[in-house]
Amino acid sequence: MKIAEEIHLSYTKIAQRFALVKGIKCECNKIIKKDGTFTVTLEIIIENRISDYDYGLVFSTNAQRSSHLGRDLKESVIGEIFLMSDLSYGDGEMIADTKEFKYLVEDVPAQEIITETVLKFIVEAQTNLVPALFDRYGIHV
């Protein structure tokens, strides 16, 4: 799925940027399912973390069917996927996120627009990384 691949590439570039920073380890993961759903994550893990619950920063993009989100299936369109992207601390505290997008798997033009919007969000959210790493974890980048 093109949208997942492009987001994964963007996360991989961020991981490469931070790979040389002492005290940080990056893990980039991608799971794509046959039904068009996917999860792409980038974990920026602090080696000397504050606690087991606050281990660093997480970029996450999830595209799920309505049934996975606890939504009423009567209100959903068959084949509809819900996508959201966010940047949060490892303990779940949100730093930034996108609105929720809805699209059909076969709607390529909609996916292209959403991909462009999410990639723009990722670029803009990167400006929060350096201050978050310093303010919360004392790491200079």
N, C-alpha and C positions, 0 to 999 in steps of 0.2 A: 504494500500500500504506500503510495507516493508520499502522502502527508506524514506518515510515521517515519519514513526514511529521511525526509528533509529535517524533521525535528530532531531525530537521532543524530544526524550530521551536525546540526547546530550545537547540540549538547556535547558532542565529541570535541568540537573545537574549543568550547569552554573548558572541558576537562584537560585538554592539551595545554591550555594557557596556565592552568593552576597546577599542573603536574610537577612543575619545578619548584613550587613554593614549599619551603621546609615546614613540616608539621601538618601537611594536608595530603590526603589521598582521595582520588576521585574514582567513582564507579558509575559507569554509564550502562543502562540496561534497556532492552527493547523486547517486548512481547507482542507479537501480531497474531491474531486469530483469523481463521478462515471466514468468519462472519463479518469481517471489516472492523472489528473492535481492536483496540491496542492500548498499551501502556508504554510510555517512554519516560525513563527517569535518569536524572543525573544527581548523584549524591556527592557532595563535597564534605568529606569526613575529616573531622579534626582529630588528630592523633591524641592530643592531650585534652580530651573533651571535658566539659563541665560535669556531665553526668551521663548515665546510660540512656537517659531519655532525650538529652539534648546533645546530639552527636555531630551537628554541623548544619549544612544547608541542603535543601532538596528542591530541584527543579522537577516538576512532574507534569506530564500531559496524558490525560486519560480520555479515551473514546469508548463509551459503553452503551449498550442497549438499555432502553428504559427499564426493562425487567431487572437489570443489575443495580439500578438506582433506587429501587423501592417505589417506583412510580406506578400509578394506576394504568394498567395496560389498555383499558378502554379509551384513555385519552391519548394514547400513542399511535403513531402511524407505523404500519408494518415496515420494517427495514430502517427506521429512524435511529440515528446515532446521536448521542449527546457528548460533546467534547468540551473540556475545560483544561486550562493550563495554569499552573501557579508556581510561585517561589515561596518556600516556607523554611523556618528553622526545623531542625530534626525533631523537636518536641511538638511540632504541628502548628506553632504560632505563624500565622500568615504574614508575609512581607508584601506580596503583590499577587494579583491574579487577573485572569481574563473573565469576561462574561461567559456564560454558557452558550455554546453554539449547537444548533441542531441541523442535521443534514441527512440525506439519504445516501447510502453506499454508492449508488449508481450516478449520483449528481456530481460529476467531475467539476463543472464550473464553480459550484458552491465550495467544494473541497479546496480548490485553488485559492479562492478568496479567504477561506478560513486559514489555510496554510500561511498565506502572506501575513495575515493579522497575527497569528500565533508567533511566527518568526520575528515580527516587529516587536511583539511583547517581550520575547526572550532577549532581544538586543537591548531594549529599554530597561528590563529588569536587571541586566548585568551591572548597571550603574549602582545597584544596591549591594552587590556582592562585596566589594572592597570595604565599604563602611560597615557592613554587617559582620564581616570577618574580624575587623579591628575592634569595633564597639563591643561585641558580645564575647569574642574569643581572644582578643589581644594579638591577633595575627596581622603582621604587616605584609602587604602584597606590593 
